[in-house]
Amino acid sequence: MKFRLVVVTPWAEEWEGEVKRFPEVKFLRKKLESLYDINVLNAGDHPPRRCDVVFAQSERVYGHSRKLAQRCGAKRFVVAIYGVFERFPLRRVFWPLHWWRYRHLDGAFRGGADLFLITDDGSRGEKLAQMYSQPYILLPVPRPPWSRIPQLKARELLGLPPNGPIGGFAGSLNKLKGAHLLGKILELARGTYRLAVIGEGPLLKEIERLRRESPDTVFVVPPLPYEKMNLFYSAVDFVLAPYLYGNKTAVVVESLAMGVPVVAFKAHSTDEIIRSGWNGFVAENFNVEEFARYTVRLATDPLLRETVGNAARVSAERFPTWDHRVTTIAQALMPS
């Protein structure tokens, strides 16, 4: 008989229908359905009378999940936590979000669980788990199951210019992702390349303003489903990742796996995944001038782009797959 699993998640609609924003759901759902009888709940939904395992898929639903686990007599309570832990340099950039995240994180770690699953995105979440003496497993950021397509075809499909170097920015358009620095980086690049931006967030209006001011330089690509993001990586020549917390993120892993050089800030453990000058370039935190210089080097030297791109693809061969990640989660949920 299968164990009865309750998943409490902010992404309940994606569990039940089309996966739009969180690809882990797609891969995890397929794996878990073969192992468990599953109920998927939003925070606040009423639980079944009995369950064996409760999985809180985000610290945001921790409080409700803990009460649910106690109420239905769960044998195991597991919490997944994604992103942003280290306090520096967040205070310099976006204190309200820093405070909001830590309120939820502190509550989850103080309350405890049988196991915390922490995404190893370079933001060093294990330090927080160790500070609270909580058991944890680090979940790797997996390489994508994509293939490259010809660059000209990808650019045509995305409405990008066919000629000339294009840098790409993908991710949430907020200060944590460094989207507020793109204008300055472009200014310092002095027209050596175009910029394609894909993402949503509070700084979208600022990016749209850049596009209006420089319609031949800045292009805003409509959001794509995960399965079609290979179009974006195939279309650009290098990726800008001016993220200010951790740089073992999905975009960096995906870029390297697609053979696209990455320029990133040092931000904690970036140098564990990017070797500057080999598979990308790493600038000191907040050093926008150095960051821009690296983008210009890649834009103006096709041979360098090819060499670094080939090294990026080689370096990504050691990255784990989605199957490895979801298998780790599935095993972590199994009652002992």
Backbone torsions as a table, in degrees:
resi	resn	phi	psi	omega
1	MET	NA	138.4	-179.1
2	LYS	-74.4	148.2	171.9
3	PHE	-68.9	151.0	178.0
4	ARG	-95.0	116.6	-175.6
5	LEU	-112.0	132.8	172.3
6	VAL	-112.2	123.0	176.1
7	VAL	-103.8	118.3	175.2
8	VAL	-104.3	122.5	-166.5
9	THR	-150.0	147.9	170.1
10	PRO	-74.2	-8.3	-175.8
11	TRP	-112.1	37.9	-176.8
12	ALA	-58.9	-38.7	-179.6
13	GLU	-63.0	-35.2	179.6
14	GLU	-73.4	-32.6	174.8
15	TRP	-62.8	-35.0	-174.9
16	GLU	-91.7	-17.2	-175.7
17	GLY	-141.2	-136.8	-176.8
18	GLU	-76.2	133.2	177.8
19	VAL	-82.5	117.7	-175.9
20	LYS	-108.0	-48.2	-168.8
21	ARG	-114.8	-20.0	-169.9
22	PHE	-128.5	89.2	-171.5
23	PRO	-61.7	-23.1	179.8
24	GLU	-55.9	-34.4	-178.2
25	VAL	-57.5	-45.2	-177.3
26	LYS	-59.4	-49.9	-177.3
27	PHE	-71.9	-37.7	-177.7
28	LEU	-71.0	-40.2	-179.3
29	ARG	-58.1	-45.5	-179.1
30	LYS	-62.6	-40.9	-179.3
31	LYS	-68.2	-46.6	-173.4
32	LEU	-72.0	-31.1	-178.4
33	GLU	-64.1	-23.1	178.2
34	SER	-84.2	-10.2	-174.4
35	LEU	-116.3	-26.7	-171.5
36	TYR	-134.2	156.5	161.7
37	ASP	-86.3	119.7	-167.0
38	ILE	-112.6	135.6	164.7
39	ASN	-117.2	130.2	179.5
40	VAL	-109.8	126.3	-174.8
41	LEU	-126.8	145.3	163.1
42	ASN	-78.1	158.2	172.6
43	ALA	-59.0	127.2	-178.9
44	GLY	103.7	-18.3	178.1
45	ASP	-69.4	152.2	178.9
46	HIS	-78.1	136.7	-177.5
47	PRO	-85.7	165.8	168.8
48	PRO	-66.4	163.8	-176.3
49	ARG	-65.3	-36.5	-178.7
50	ARG	-132.5	148.0	174.4
51	CYS	-156.5	157.3	179.8
52	ASP	-96.7	-35.7	-175.0
53	VAL	-137.1	137.7	171.3
54	VAL	-117.5	127.9	-180.0
55	PHE	-116.5	109.7	175.5
56	ALA	-87.4	106.9	-175.2
57	GLN	-90.2	69.7	179.4
58	SER	131.4	141.3	176.2
59	GLU	-64.8	-17.2	-180.0
60	ARG	-66.6	-22.8	179.7
61	VAL	-109.7	18.4	-174.5
62	TYR	-61.5	-50.3	-173.7
63	GLY	-57.5	-48.1	179.4
64	HIS	-66.0	-39.1	-177.6
65	SER	-65.0	-39.8	-179.6
66	ARG	-64.5	-44.5	177.9
67	LYS	-62.3	-40.4	179.2
68	LEU	-62.4	-43.5	-179.6
69	ALA	-61.3	-39.2	178.5
70	GLN	-69.2	-39.5	-175.4
71	ARG	-69.5	-38.4	-175.4
72	CYS	-97.7	7.8	175.3
73	GLY	67.6	39.4	-177.9
74	ALA	-64.2	141.1	177.6
75	LYS	-82.5	-17.6	-176.5
76	ARG	-149.7	138.6	-179.9
77	PHE	-130.0	116.0	-175.1
78	VAL	-122.8	138.8	-177.4
79	VAL	-123.1	129.6	174.7
80	ALA	-100.0	137.7	-179.7
81	ILE	-130.0	131.9	-175.1
82	TYR	-121.8	114.0	165.4
83	GLY	82.6	166.3	172.2
84	VAL	39.4	94.8	178.7
85	PHE	-124.3	-52.7	-173.5
86	GLU	-59.5	137.1	-176.5
87	ARG	-74.0	-32.1	176.4
88	PHE	-97.9	135.0	8.6
89	PRO	-102.9	25.5	-172.6
90	LEU	-61.8	-36.0	-177.1
91	ARG	-61.6	-30.3	-179.8
92	ARG	-75.5	-16.2	-167.9
93	VAL	-113.5	-49.4	-168.3
94	PHE	-152.3	71.0	-174.7
95	TRP	-59.1	-42.2	-178.7
96	PRO	-56.9	-43.7	178.9
97	LEU	-68.8	-38.7	176.8
98	HIS	-55.6	-47.6	-179.3
99	TRP	-66.0	-42.6	-178.3
100	TRP	-62.5	-44.0	179.3
101	ARG	-63.4	-44.3	-175.3
102	TYR	-71.6	-26.8	175.4
103	ARG	-61.2	-43.7	179.2
104	HIS	-73.7	-42.3	-179.0
105	LEU	-64.4	-45.9	179.2
106	ASP	-59.9	-42.4	179.6
107	GLY	-61.3	-41.5	-179.0
108	ALA	-68.2	-46.4	-178.3
109	PHE	-70.0	-34.9	177.1
110	ARG	-67.6	-38.1	-177.9
111	GLY	-72.3	-30.6	176.2
112	GLY	84.4	165.1	177.4
113	ALA	-164.4	170.1	176.1
114	ASP	-68.0	-30.3	-179.6
115	LEU	-162.3	141.4	172.2
116	PHE	-109.6	131.6	175.8
117	LEU	-104.0	113.7	-171.8
118	ILE	-116.4	123.5	179.5
119	THR	-66.7	128.1	-177.8
120	ASP	-86.4	69.5	-175.8
121	ASP	-96.5	11.7	-179.7
122	GLY	95.0	-2.6	-179.0
123	SER	-91.4	3.9	170.0
124	ARG	60.1	48.7	177.4
125	GLY	-63.5	-23.1	179.8
126	GLU	-62.2	-27.1	179.1
127	LYS	-63.6	-39.9	179.5
128	LEU	-68.9	-41.4	177.7
129	ALA	-61.8	-40.1	178.7
130	GLN	-67.5	-36.4	179.2
131	MET	-62.2	-36.1	179.5
132	TYR	-94.3	4.7	179.1
133	SER	55.7	46.5	-179.9
134	GLN	-107.6	144.3	178.0
135	PRO	-71.8	140.1	-177.0
136	TYR	-150.9	160.0	169.9
137	ILE	-130.7	137.1	176.4
138	LEU	-87.7	128.8	178.4
139	LEU	-96.3	125.6	-179.5
140	PRO	-71.6	152.2	170.8
141	VAL	-83.1	117.6	-171.2
142	PRO	-84.7	154.1	173.3
143	ARG	-76.2	152.1	-175.0
144	PRO	-80.3	155.6	178.2
145	PRO	-90.9	50.3	-173.8
146	TRP	-113.1	167.3	170.8
147	SER	-127.0	151.8	175.5
148	ARG	-72.8	152.1	171.1
149	ILE	-121.5	162.5	-179.1
150	PRO	-54.3	137.7	-174.3
151	GLN	-60.8	-42.7	-179.3
152	LEU	-61.4	-39.8	178.4
153	LYS	-65.6	-43.3	179.9
154	ALA	-62.7	-42.8	179.8
155	ARG	-65.6	-38.7	178.2
156	GLU	-62.8	-44.0	-178.6
157	LEU	-66.1	-30.1	-178.7
158	LEU	-95.0	-2.2	-180.0
159	GLY	74.0	31.6	179.6
160	LEU	-101.5	155.6	179.1
161	PRO	-60.2	142.2	-177.5
162	PRO	-75.8	-24.6	-173.7
163	ASN	-112.1	157.1	174.2
164	GLY	85.8	155.7	-179.9
165	PRO	-70.4	142.9	177.4
166	ILE	-130.4	126.8	170.6
167	GLY	-92.2	151.7	-177.0
168	GLY	-123.8	143.2	171.7
169	PHE	-125.3	127.1	178.3
170	ALA	-130.3	138.3	177.1
171	GLY	136.8	-179.0	179.1
172	SER	-62.8	135.7	-178.7
173	LEU	-89.3	80.5	178.7
174	ASN	-144.8	178.6	-175.5
175	LYS	-73.5	-29.2	177.2
176	LEU	-61.2	-34.8	178.6
177	LYS	-86.8	-0.8	177.4
178	GLY	75.8	17.8	-178.7
179	ALA	-63.4	-26.6	179.5
180	HIS	-70.3	-11.4	-179.7
181	LEU	-93.5	-8.7	-173.2
182	LEU	-62.4	-39.5	179.4
183	GLY	-61.0	-44.1	179.2
184	LYS	-66.6	-40.1	178.8
185	ILE	-61.8	-43.9	178.5
186	LEU	-63.9	-40.4	178.4
187	GLU	-60.0	-43.5	179.8
188	LEU	-70.6	-24.9	179.9
189	ALA	-75.1	-16.6	173.2
190	ARG	52.9	46.2	172.0
191	GLY	74.0	17.1	-178.7
192	THR	-77.8	-13.5	177.9
193	TYR	-158.2	164.1	173.2
194	ARG	-94.3	163.9	-179.5
195	LEU	-125.6	126.7	173.6
196	ALA	-108.4	128.0	-176.7
197	VAL	-119.2	130.8	174.7
198	ILE	-129.9	127.2	-179.3
199	GLY	156.9	173.5	178.2
200	GLU	-134.5	157.8	178.3
201	GLY	152.6	-178.4	-174.3
202	PRO	-64.9	-20.3	-179.1
203	LEU	-96.6	12.7	179.3
204	LEU	-60.0	-38.9	179.5
205	LYS	-62.4	-36.9	178.3
206	GLU	-66.9	-39.2	177.7
207	ILE	-67.5	-38.9	176.9
208	GLU	-63.3	-36.6	177.0
209	ARG	-63.8	-43.1	176.1
210	LEU	-59.2	-39.9	179.8
211	ARG	-64.2	-42.2	179.7
212	ARG	-65.8	-37.3	-179.5
213	GLU	-73.2	-31.2	-178.1
214	SER	-133.4	69.8	-174.1
215	PRO	-64.7	-20.0	178.3
216	ASP	-92.9	-2.4	-175.8
217	THR	-116.8	-38.7	-176.1
218	VAL	-110.2	129.2	-179.7
219	PHE	-126.6	132.0	178.6
220	VAL	-104.4	117.3	-178.3
221	VAL	-93.9	128.9	177.2
222	PRO	-58.6	147.2	180.0
223	PRO	-54.8	141.4	179.5
224	LEU	-114.1	148.3	171.0
225	PRO	-65.0	157.0	-175.8
226	TYR	-53.3	-40.7	-175.5
227	GLU	-63.5	-20.4	-176.8
228	LYS	-109.5	8.3	179.8
229	MET	-67.2	-15.6	175.9
230	ASN	-62.6	-23.5	175.4
231	LEU	-60.5	-44.5	-177.2
232	PHE	-66.1	-48.5	-178.1
233	TYR	-67.3	-29.5	177.5
234	SER	-73.7	-26.4	-175.3
235	ALA	-82.3	-30.0	-174.3
236	VAL	-94.7	160.4	-179.1
237	ASP	-95.2	-26.1	175.9
238	PHE	-158.7	163.8	-176.4
239	VAL	-118.2	135.2	174.1
240	LEU	-94.6	124.0	179.4
241	ALA	-128.0	70.4	-179.0
242	PRO	-80.9	41.4	-177.0
243	TYR	-70.5	148.7	-170.7
244	LEU	-110.2	12.8	178.1
245	TYR	-129.8	-65.7	-179.4
246	GLY	-136.5	142.3	-175.9
247	ASN	-122.4	30.0	164.6
248	LYS	-103.1	35.1	-174.9
249	THR	-76.4	171.0	-177.4
250	ALA	-58.7	-42.6	-176.8
251	VAL	-63.0	-42.2	179.7
252	VAL	-66.3	-46.1	178.5
253	VAL	-61.2	-44.4	-179.4
254	GLU	-64.5	-41.1	179.4
255	SER	-60.7	-49.9	-179.0
256	LEU	-61.7	-42.0	-179.5
257	ALA	-63.1	-29.6	178.8
258	MET	-88.2	2.7	178.9
259	GLY	76.3	30.1	-179.1
260	VAL	-109.3	121.7	179.0
261	PRO	-61.2	148.8	-178.7
262	VAL	-122.5	137.5	168.8
263	VAL	-109.8	125.5	-174.2
264	ALA	-141.0	161.5	169.4
265	PHE	-80.9	159.0	-177.1
266	LYS	-63.4	-36.4	173.2
267	ALA	19.2	84.2	174.4
268	HIS	66.8	-108.0	-170.2
269	SER	-105.8	31.1	179.1
270	THR	-56.1	-39.0	-175.6
271	ASP	-70.5	-4.2	172.5
272	GLU	-75.6	-20.1	-175.2
273	ILE	-120.1	-28.3	178.2
274	ILE	-115.5	121.5	173.1
275	ARG	-98.5	110.0	-171.8
276	SER	-59.5	127.0	-178.8
277	GLY	92.0	-10.7	179.6
278	TRP	-107.7	-67.2	179.7
279	ASN	-110.3	10.1	179.3
280	GLY	169.5	-165.1	178.3
281	PHE	-136.6	142.8	-178.1
282	VAL	-121.9	122.4	177.3
283	ALA	-102.7	155.1	176.2
284	GLU	-64.0	148.7	-179.2
285	ASN	-52.8	134.1	176.2
286	PHE	66.9	3.4	178.8
287	ASN	-88.0	83.5	-175.2
288	VAL	-66.5	-33.9	179.7
289	GLU	-63.0	-45.8	178.2
290	GLU	-64.0	-42.3	178.8
291	PHE	-57.4	-48.2	-178.3
292	ALA	-63.3	-37.9	179.2
293	ARG	-60.1	-40.2	179.7
294	TYR	-66.0	-39.0	178.5
295	THR	-64.9	-38.1	179.0
296	VAL	-65.5	-40.5	177.9
297	ARG	-58.5	-45.5	179.8
298	LEU	-67.9	-35.9	-178.2
299	ALA	-69.4	-33.6	-171.8
300	THR	-100.5	-0.9	-177.4
301	ASP	-129.6	89.8	-178.2
302	PRO	-57.8	-37.1	-179.9
303	LEU	-65.4	-40.5	177.0
304	LEU	-62.3	-44.2	178.7
305	ARG	-58.1	-43.5	-178.6
306	GLU	-66.7	-43.8	-178.7
307	THR	-64.2	-47.2	-179.2
308	VAL	-68.7	-36.7	177.9
309	GLY	-64.0	-40.9	177.0
310	ASN	-63.8	-40.9	177.7
311	ALA	-65.5	-36.3	177.7
312	ALA	-60.1	-45.2	-179.3
313	ARG	-63.5	-40.8	178.7
314	VAL	-64.5	-43.2	-178.0
315	SER	-64.8	-27.8	-177.5
316	ALA	-79.6	-11.2	-179.1
317	GLU	-63.3	-23.1	-179.7
318	ARG	-87.6	-6.5	-179.6
319	PHE	-69.9	144.1	178.7
320	PRO	-71.2	164.8	179.4
321	THR	-96.1	171.9	174.3
322	TRP	-62.0	-35.5	179.8
323	ASP	-62.0	-39.5	177.8
324	HIS	-62.3	-44.2	-177.7
325	ARG	-64.7	-49.8	-175.6
326	VAL	-72.0	-28.1	174.4
327	THR	-65.4	-40.0	176.2
328	THR	-60.1	-43.2	179.1
329	ILE	-65.1	-46.6	-178.5
330	ALA	-59.7	-41.3	178.6
331	GLN	-68.6	-34.7	179.1
332	ALA	-66.5	-25.9	-178.2
333	LEU	-82.7	-14.9	-175.0
334	MET	-68.9	122.9	177.2
335	PRO	-61.1	141.5	179.8
336	SER	-79.4	NA	NA
